[in-house]
Amino acid sequence: MNQQEFDDKIIGLKPKYQDQFRKIFESNENFKGDFNWMAFLFGIIWCLSKGLWLVSLVTILISVFTGGIGGIFVWFYFGFRGNYLYYKYQTEGKQIIF
């Protein structure tokens, strides 16, 4: 994807996401984004609000099959990788799980 295509895909996003997505794009995806407190605190609700239904479903399954313990680890994953999950969905239309 070239710079113009990238700019077209992030137009209309909140400035904080545009900034994060630019950093990810310019690093050739080596940078995965800063810690996302909203993704950490609201997990599945945050994912669903961004259109990330697949990772939400997987999180529910992990939580159910581990008696909720696995969900705790997923919360931290959302915090550390939430921006990258949203970046992949917004720029490439891919819903990555982990």
TORZAZA-480814 format. One record per residue (C-alpha): x, y, z; residue in three letters. Coordinates in pm, whole numbers, plus 50000, padded with zeros to 5 digits. Each point is the difference from the previous one (the first is absolute). Layout:
BEGIN
XYZALA/...
This chain:
BEGIN
500005000050000MET/501365034149911ASN/499775032050205GLN/496925013249815GLN/498064967750048GLU/500945000150366PHE/498885036150045ASP/496684992149833ASP/499374971150239LYS/500615019550319ILE/498125031549905ILE/497175006350241GLY/501594981550293LEU/500655017450328LYS/503375018150004PRO/501424976350264LYS/499404970449769TYR/501335018349696GLN/503195007350195ASP/500374963950116GLN/499254986149654PHE/502575023149840ARG/502664987950243LYS/499124963849927ILE/499955005849624PHE/503285019449995GLU/501764972950203SER/498904973049751ASN/497914985450284GLU/503004994650229ASN/498395024350245PHE/496734985250125LYS/498555031250161GLY/500025015450346ASP/498064985650290PHE/496275005349942ASN/498255006150331TRP/496514998849852MET/500674966149842ALA/501474987750329PHE/497155012550218LEU/497084991649773PHE/501394970349803GLY/497194983549808ILE/497825031250000ILE/502875020149852TRP/500644973249736CYS/496354998449899LEU/499835037949973SER/502894998149750LYS/498474971649797GLY/502344973350135LEU/497364973350054TRP/502294970049938LEU/502465008250277VAL/497025007350228SER/498564965649931LEU/503364983150061VAL/500375019250326THR/496594988450120ILE/500894964049916LEU/503355002850178ILE/498295014450306SER/497314973250005VAL/502404970949956PHE/502485012650259THR/497475010450261GLY/500805036749943GLY/503724997350071ILE/500945001749633GLY/498005032049967GLY/502405017750234ILE/502904993049765PHE/497945011449704VAL/499315033450173TRP/503745006650011PHE/500334988649640TYR/497325025349898PHE/501875027150186GLY/503324992549833PHE/498734990249654ARG/496605017049969GLY/501285027549772ASN/501654974549773TYR/496854978449981LEU/498005030649901TYR/502725011349755TYR/499914966649814LYS/496235001049980TYR/499805036249891GLN/502804999349742THR/499844964449865GLU/496564987950101GLY/501594971050191LYS/498834988750340GLN/503044984650161ILE/499544980950321ILE/503474998350155PHE/
